[in-house]
Amino acid sequence: MTAERYTAILTGALTGKKSGEYLYLTMSEDPEGPGGSSTLHRGRPPYKRLGREISFDDFPEVCRGLILEHYRRLWDL
């Protein structure tokens, strides 16, 4: 069983976006490790379950890489 420790809310152009709707990525501490997980969602982020806001640099390195990978793929960067 894994717990999503981090949530990254991805901003930018989203086709057919409704008010308050975003793409957001939930990740365990090591999403690429054994038993790790990550899931890309579309909708309203679970604001009530979010903890404190952190900067991109405060994510673990493996999470930063995964966030960048999703950004690049989603927005053809």
Secondary structure by P-SEA (a helix, b strand, c coil): cccccbbbbbbcccccccccbbbbbbbcccccccccbbbbbcccccccccccccccccccaaaaaaaaaaaaaaacc
